[in-house]
Amino acid sequence: MNRPRCDQTPAWRELGRCYEQTGRAFDLRQAFAAEPDRFDRFSVNAPQVFADLSRNRIDAATTQALLALAQECRLELHRDAMFAGEAINTTEGRAVLHTLLRCPRPAAGDAVAPALQPLLSEVHNTLDAMLAFAETLRADPAITDVVNIGIGGSDLGPQMAVLALDAFADSGKRLHFVSNVDGHELAACLKRLQPRSTVFLIASKTFTTVETMTNAHSARRWFEAEGGAGLDIGRHFIGLTTNLAAAGAFGIRTTFGFWDWVGGRYSVWSAIGLPLAVAIGAAGFRDFLAGAHAMDEHFRSAPLAGNLPVRLGLLDVWYRNFLGFTSRSIAPYHSALRRFPAYLQQLEMESNGKRVDLAGQPLPYGTSPVLWGEPGTNGQHAYFQMLHQGTDVVPVEFIAVVKARHDLPGHQPMLLANALAQAQALMQGKADSGGQKDFPGNRPSTFLLLGDLTPASLGALIALHEHRVFVSGSLWGINSFDQWGVELGKVLAKDIEPRLASGDTDGLDGSSAGLLRRIRAVF
Ligand code: F6P
């Protein structure tokens, strides 16, 4: 598919003019004074998510130029190619079809291309089997603990979702997540377990990831040493993977598979979501998928101007490439979303942290911003100082949920008031006596509002971010679906590990050699 590079389009030049004319000196306070209906004009409604974009440094002309950029870069064509199953992950020669995982069965899913119908049947057969297993596990009184061993997309998505939907968890099972190869993590978890009452989910798309395999083998050794030898290992170790052969070789009998067209960071909708299904049950998991599907349909069919993933992705390009903002802070005002920033880090930075185009040529413009954040109000008492008065401008993304799922009086209005107050303070600022007590204001933010945090709204919120990352990655002309940047460190770790025992420093750089000697002196 021939798509022009974003910086070679007329719209890009127009955006440069917008920046010179209004963007560089844009003042949000003046914008609100000049446009009484700014809130209405810059808010977008999407399934389950209302977005207020009015506190961003954009005006009508910039918005038009950004929408023109999307058209000139043939965003819609690229999006349709993804939904149609074309191999848009060009460096790996793969389709990108995580959207198929949340598509209803063929009868209702007439939007699905005929060529994808057999795949969709496979998806549903696997989903049915996985959810039936989740229900069996939930109903099994002998099992009290379920441990997910996985890393990256095989950890961040399910862990974030299980925490986020804790209010819906009704299985009575304790869920644990072990990801790090640092043995402290697994050891601390195992201390609280009995083999007889534990099920381990070995979650790895490739079933080769060294952290996961190391933890899986250690868990099995512990299982056997602690009295599990007489038990049926096949009942206590379950595989979630595309590599059925490797899972079989590990001794696993029950495996829920998925497909190479599901990227690790897009896999929470697949068998990798089993921990969530155990926590909230089959019906809850289906609601989660349905929420995401509604967002898919919005992304696929809403006109660009009212298309929330498109508007957010375009804003990300504007901020990164024209305003020069290199980071975005995520502030979920709901403690159950406390792992959402970590989840987004992988989604956005592993997808769009790329420096070359599809042909491998270096890009002359910036791509993924740095994402970071903590739940509100905790962040306010930590780094919000910098957001209000630091030298850098960092756009903040507030995520707030109207309904609370507790009955403690006073907390929810206080929480929501804090989110609103922070967004207002960032924008309005405050003139004081000058110096330390002045707030410059004009600091941009986006406000995403959910009515309630439910399986469906969480599904929609995640899908919104997946598509937004697609939009900015598409405009930047990069492959958002590979992750070659993680490979070099893996290879070097393999080389260095035996040197810790042997002391061989040949070929290491001076710093690594020095550190290795110091480590060996203490070991
Ligand atoms: O190393 C990066 C990565 O490949 C991620 O993209 C992926 O989510 C993670 O490792 C885990 O991979 P796997 O599920 O194959 O163990």
Residues whose N, C-alpha, C, O or C-beta is under 5 A from the ligand:
A	BS01	F6P	I151 G152 G153 S154 A203 S204 K205 T206 F207 T209 T212 G264 R265 Q483 V486
